[in-house]
Amino acid sequence: MKAKEITPREVSILALFKQRLYNPTKEDILVVENDLKEMGVSIEVERILKLMLKEAQNKINKKIE
């Protein structure tokens, strides 16, 4: 199965979320999760964003420890 090409709009969304999650807080994660639901992106981009959210959550957990 060939992956669908990512649109310029989706690249912008990924860049925005990556910037927001660079030094994440719990609030940042909630905002990105809510935005993700409203954005209407492709399955491929949604998977990437979910991985980014998981990494951000791991960063927060390491800060707490």
Backbone torsions as a table, in degrees:
resi	resn	phi	psi	omega
1	MET	NA	127.8	-178.4
2	LYS	-87.1	135.8	179.4
3	ALA	-73.6	144.6	177.4
4	LYS	-73.7	144.9	177.6
5	GLU	-68.6	144.3	178.1
6	ILE	-84.5	131.8	-178.3
7	THR	-77.6	160.2	176.3
8	PRO	-57.3	-35.3	178.0
9	ARG	-62.2	-42.7	-179.6
10	GLU	-68.9	-34.3	176.2
11	VAL	-63.2	-41.9	178.0
12	SER	-62.8	-41.8	178.9
13	ILE	-62.6	-45.4	178.6
14	LEU	-60.2	-43.6	-179.8
15	ALA	-63.9	-42.4	179.0
16	LEU	-62.1	-46.7	-179.3
17	PHE	-68.2	-37.8	178.4
18	LYS	-62.0	-41.5	178.5
19	GLN	-64.4	-43.0	-178.7
20	ARG	-66.7	-33.2	-176.4
21	LEU	-94.9	9.1	-179.4
22	TYR	-62.2	-46.6	176.7
23	ASN	-128.4	76.5	-165.6
24	PRO	-77.6	153.1	168.2
25	THR	-119.3	169.8	178.2
26	LYS	-61.0	-36.4	178.7
27	GLU	-63.3	-41.0	178.0
28	ASP	-58.9	-42.9	-179.5
29	ILE	-63.5	-43.7	179.0
30	LEU	-62.8	-41.7	179.6
31	VAL	-63.0	-45.7	-179.5
32	VAL	-64.6	-41.3	178.1
33	GLU	-60.4	-44.0	179.6
34	ASN	-66.6	-42.4	178.7
35	ASP	-63.3	-38.4	-179.7
36	LEU	-59.0	-40.7	-180.0
37	LYS	-65.1	-34.0	-175.4
38	GLU	-88.5	-19.6	-172.1
39	MET	-72.1	-36.9	-177.2
40	GLY	69.5	62.9	179.4
41	VAL	-103.5	168.5	-179.3
42	SER	-69.2	164.9	-178.9
43	ILE	-61.1	-40.1	-179.8
44	GLU	-60.5	-46.6	-179.0
45	VAL	-68.5	-38.3	177.8
46	GLU	-60.7	-40.6	177.4
47	ARG	-62.9	-43.3	178.7
48	ILE	-61.3	-45.3	-179.0
49	LEU	-64.3	-38.0	177.9
50	LYS	-64.8	-37.9	175.4
51	LEU	-64.7	-40.9	177.7
52	MET	-62.0	-41.0	178.1
53	LEU	-63.8	-40.1	179.6
54	LYS	-63.7	-43.5	178.3
55	GLU	-63.6	-39.8	178.9
56	ALA	-64.0	-41.8	178.5
57	GLN	-63.1	-39.6	177.2
58	ASN	-62.9	-39.1	177.3
59	LYS	-61.5	-43.3	179.7
60	ILE	-64.2	-42.9	179.8
61	ASN	-62.8	-36.9	178.2
62	LYS	-68.1	-35.8	177.6
63	LYS	-64.2	-37.6	-177.8
64	ILE	-68.0	-36.9	-177.9
65	GLU	-70.5	NA	NA
